[in-house]
Amino acid sequence: MDACGDHGGLVIGDRGAGGAGALVLTFGRCVEEQNLLNSTFQAARHQKRALVCPFFTAGYPDLAASAGLLRTAQEAGCGCVEWGIPFSDPVADGPVIQASFTAALERGVTPARALEAVGEARKNGVTIPVVAMVSFSIVFRHGVEIFCQRCRENGVNGLIIPDLPLEEAPAVVKLARHAGLGSCLLVSPATPARRRAEITRLCDGFVYYLSVAGITGERQKLPADMADNLAQMRRETDQPICVGFGIATPAQAAQVAQLADGVIVGSAIIRRLTECGDTGSTAASCVGPFLRELVAAVDGRQASAQPV
């Protein structure tokens, strides 16, 4: 039985295996609820398929257009979205995503507006999981519990906090879990085995595996050691594993789908938005076809793609 008592809540349910039945803290009490992020990955595993998880910058090319892209992703068959909350000092983002953050901030996008955009998308029929990627400095400034509650109120299902110190992570993960949010912590090829085990034990959304140590950005080929690294992680955790950083083409996405539960594509999508002229009216038509190509490649090559 999980406990909400230390936050003034009432314990009314068991979380169950794998964290699927998340306890949600709402106005001082706990409510048992199936976390959409968990159930989506569980269903995909049952179907023996990986999920395409695009990255969008909240507020790029503008706030309304980026919210509309959530619907575009859903209609293209994507299974999950990583929702980047702009920050002036990006943690691990390459130049393409950094530029989109800068543009969004110049248009007045704040963390509150970024979360509210998800809420608007939910009202317009978006039902796939949305995971917010946010700097810990933003979360800390708002207060962890308050920020998690605001995420939940706006229909966000999980958190990726790339600069969260491991020493701070258990307390943050606990508060996120009480708000019904899955925590998705990062592991890189350079993460030592003992530290990797600590990180994966804390994950209750998915494990975010960085295909390369470094910053985001498109790459011509995938790392040779990725298959071995992921196989090792499979022996250490039964949590879903999503791979990001460097995946640029449908062919690469299909390769990764042979090894992982989710394929995260970011810079290749943001670059296409930028090349379309930075106008909100064309955002969906700019990236929709590419998203459909990614989904078709992942679904079509599930059984036949050669391992990396």
C-alpha positions in Angstrom: 0.0 0.0 0.0 1.4 3.4 -1.0 1.1 6.2 1.6 -0.2 9.7 1.1 -0.5 10.4 4.8 2.6 12.5 4.9 1.0 14.9 2.5 -2.3 15.0 4.4 -4.1 12.6 2.0 -6.2 9.6 2.5 -4.9 6.2 1.3 -7.6 4.4 -0.7 -5.8 2.0 -3.0 -2.9 -0.3 -3.8 -0.7 0.9 -6.7 -0.4 -2.7 -8.0 2.4 -4.3 -10.0 4.6 -2.0 -12.1 3.1 1.2 -10.8 0.1 1.0 -13.1 -2.5 2.1 -10.5 -1.1 5.5 -9.6 -2.2 7.3 -6.5 -3.2 10.8 -7.4 -3.0 13.7 -4.9 -5.9 16.0 -5.6 -6.9 18.8 -3.2 -5.3 17.0 -0.3 -6.6 13.5 -0.8 -5.5 10.5 -2.9 -7.5 9.0 -5.7 -6.5 5.7 -7.3 -6.2 6.0 -11.1 -4.7 4.1 -13.9 -1.8 6.2 -15.2 -2.3 6.7 -18.9 1.5 6.5 -19.6 1.7 3.1 -17.9 -1.3 1.7 -19.5 -0.3 2.9 -23.0 3.1 1.2 -22.8 1.5 -2.0 -21.3 -0.9 -2.2 -24.3 1.9 -1.6 -26.8 3.9 -4.4 -25.2 0.9 -6.7 -25.4 0.7 -5.9 -29.1 4.5 -6.4 -29.5 4.9 -2.9 -31.0 7.0 0.1 -30.1 5.6 3.7 -29.8 6.8 6.7 -31.8 7.2 9.6 -29.4 7.8 12.9 -31.1 9.3 15.9 -29.3 7.6 19.3 -29.6 8.7 22.6 -28.1 5.7 24.3 -26.3 5.2 27.6 -28.0 7.0 26.8 -31.3 6.3 27.9 -33.8 3.6 29.5 -31.6 1.5 28.3 -28.7 -1.7 27.4 -30.5 0.2 25.7 -33.3 2.3 23.6 -30.9 -0.8 22.5 -29.0 -2.3 21.6 -32.4 0.7 19.4 -33.1 -0.4 17.1 -30.2 -3.5 16.3 -32.2 -1.4 15.9 -35.4 0.8 13.4 -33.6 -2.2 11.4 -32.3 -3.8 11.4 -35.8 -0.5 10.1 -37.3 -0.5 7.2 -34.9 2.1 8.3 -32.4 1.8 6.8 -29.0 3.2 9.5 -26.7 4.6 13.0 -26.9 7.5 14.6 -25.2 6.5 18.3 -24.5 9.5 20.5 -24.1 9.0 23.5 -21.7 11.3 26.3 -23.0 14.2 27.2 -20.8 16.8 29.9 -21.3 19.7 27.6 -20.5 19.0 24.2 -22.1 20.5 21.2 -20.4 21.3 18.8 -23.2 19.6 20.3 -26.2 21.5 20.8 -29.5 21.3 24.0 -31.6 18.0 23.2 -33.3 16.0 22.7 -30.2 17.8 25.5 -28.4 16.8 27.9 -31.2 13.1 26.8 -30.8 13.3 27.4 -27.0 14.7 30.9 -27.6 11.9 31.7 -30.2 9.2 30.4 -27.8 10.6 32.5 -24.9 10.7 35.6 -27.0 7.0 35.1 -27.8 6.3 35.1 -24.0 5.8 31.4 -23.4 6.0 30.6 -19.7 5.8 27.2 -17.9 2.2 28.0 -16.9 1.2 28.7 -20.5 3.0 25.6 -21.7 1.0 23.4 -19.4 -2.2 25.2 -20.2 -1.7 24.5 -23.9 -1.8 20.8 -23.0 -5.0 21.3 -21.2 -6.5 23.0 -24.2 -5.4 20.1 -26.4 -7.1 17.7 -24.0 -10.3 19.7 -24.5 -9.9 19.3 -28.2 -9.7 15.5 -28.1 -6.1 14.6 -27.5 -5.9 11.4 -25.5 -2.4 10.1 -26.0 0.1 10.5 -23.1 2.0 13.7 -22.8 5.3 13.8 -20.9 6.7 17.3 -19.9 10.5 17.8 -20.4 11.4 20.5 -17.9 14.5 21.9 -16.1 14.6 21.1 -12.4 15.2 24.8 -11.8 11.7 25.5 -13.1 10.1 22.8 -11.0 12.1 23.9 -7.9 11.1 27.5 -8.3 7.4 26.6 -8.5 7.7 24.0 -5.7 7.8 20.4 -6.7 4.3 19.4 -5.3 2.6 22.5 -6.8 4.3 22.0 -10.2 3.2 18.3 -10.3 -0.3 19.2 -9.4 -0.4 21.8 -12.2 0.8 19.2 -14.6 -1.9 16.9 -13.6 -4.6 19.5 -13.7 -3.6 20.2 -17.4 -3.5 16.6 -18.5 0.3 15.9 -18.4 1.0 12.3 -17.6 4.7 12.3 -16.8 7.9 14.2 -16.2 11.4 14.2 -17.8 13.8 16.3 -15.7 17.2 16.0 -17.4 19.1 18.0 -14.8 17.5 16.4 -11.7 20.4 15.3 -9.4 20.1 11.7 -8.5 20.4 12.6 -4.8 17.2 14.7 -5.2 15.3 12.3 -7.4 13.7 10.0 -4.8 11.7 12.8 -3.2 10.8 14.3 -6.5 9.6 10.9 -7.9 7.5 10.4 -4.8 5.7 13.7 -5.2 5.2 13.1 -8.9 3.8 9.7 -8.2 1.4 11.2 -5.7 0.2 13.5 -8.4 -0.3 10.6 -10.8 2.7 11.4 -12.9 5.2 8.9 -14.2 8.9 9.8 -13.8 11.2 9.2 -16.8 14.8 9.5 -15.8 17.8 9.6 -18.1 20.5 7.0 -18.7 23.4 7.5 -21.1 26.0 5.0 -22.5 28.5 6.5 -20.0 26.3 6.0 -16.9 28.2 3.6 -14.5 26.3 0.3 -13.9 25.6 1.0 -10.2 24.3 4.4 -10.9 22.2 3.1 -13.8 20.6 0.6 -11.5 19.7 3.3 -9.1 18.1 5.4 -11.8 16.1 2.6 -13.4 14.7 1.6 -10.0 13.3 5.1 -9.6 11.6 5.2 -13.0 7.9 4.5 -13.0 7.0 6.0 -16.4 9.8 4.8 -18.7 13.6 4.8 -18.7 14.9 7.5 -21.2 18.0 6.0 -22.8 20.2 8.5 -24.6 21.6 6.8 -27.7 24.7 8.9 -27.4 26.4 10.8 -24.6 26.1 14.5 -25.5 23.5 16.8 -26.9 20.4 16.3 -29.0 20.7 16.4 -32.8 20.3 14.4 -36.0 23.0 11.8 -36.7 23.7 9.8 -39.8 24.0 6.5 -38.1 23.1 4.9 -34.7 25.8 3.9 -32.2 27.3 0.4 -32.6 27.0 -0.3 -28.9 23.3 0.6 -28.5 22.0 -2.9 -28.9 24.3 -4.4 -26.3 23.6 -1.5 -23.9 19.8 -1.9 -24.2 20.1 -5.7 -23.8 21.9 -5.2 -20.6 19.3 -2.7 -19.3 16.5 -5.2 -20.2 18.2 -7.6 -17.8 18.1 -5.0 -15.1 14.6 -3.5 -15.4 11.2 -4.4 -16.7 10.2 -0.7 -17.1 9.6 0.5 -20.7 12.7 1.9 -22.3 12.5 4.8 -24.8 15.5 5.8 -26.9 16.2 9.4 -27.9 19.0 11.6 -29.1 20.2 11.3 -32.7 17.3 9.4 -34.3 16.6 11.3 -37.6 15.0 9.0 -40.2 12.2 6.4 -40.4 14.8 3.7 -41.1 16.7 4.6 -37.9 13.4 4.6 -36.0 12.6 1.2 -37.3 16.0 -0.1 -36.1 15.5 1.3 -32.6 12.0 -0.1 -32.4 13.5 -3.6 -32.6 15.3 -2.9 -29.3 13.1 -0.5 -27.3 9.5 0.3 -26.3 9.6 3.8 -27.6 11.4 5.9 -30.2 11.8 9.6 -29.4 12.5 11.9 -32.3 13.1 15.6 -31.7 15.6 17.7 -33.7 14.4 16.2 -37.0 10.9 17.4 -36.3 11.9 20.9 -35.0 14.1 21.4 -38.0 11.2 20.7 -40.3 9.1 23.2 -38.5 11.8 25.8 -38.8 12.3 25.1 -42.5 8.6 25.7 -43.1 9.1 29.3 -42.2 8.3 29.4 -38.5 4.6 30.0 -39.2 1.9 28.3 -37.1 -0.5 28.0 -39.9 1.7 25.4 -41.7 3.0 23.5 -38.7 0.7 20.4 -39.0 1.3 20.1 -42.7 5.0 20.4 -42.2 5.5 17.6 -39.8 2.4 15.4 -40.2 3.7 13.5 -43.2 7.0 12.8 -41.4 5.3 11.6 -38.3 3.2 9.2 -40.5 6.4 7.9 -42.1 8.0 7.3 -38.7 4.9 5.3 -37.5 4.7 3.3 -40.7 8.4 2.4 -40.6 8.2 1.4 -36.9 5.0 -0.7 -37.4 6.0 -2.1 -40.8 9.5 -3.2 -39.9 8.8 -4.5 -36.4 9.3 -8.1 -37.5 11.9 -7.7 -40.3 14.3 -4.9 -39.4 17.9 -6.1 -38.7 19.2 -5.3 -35.2 21.7 -2.4 -35.0 
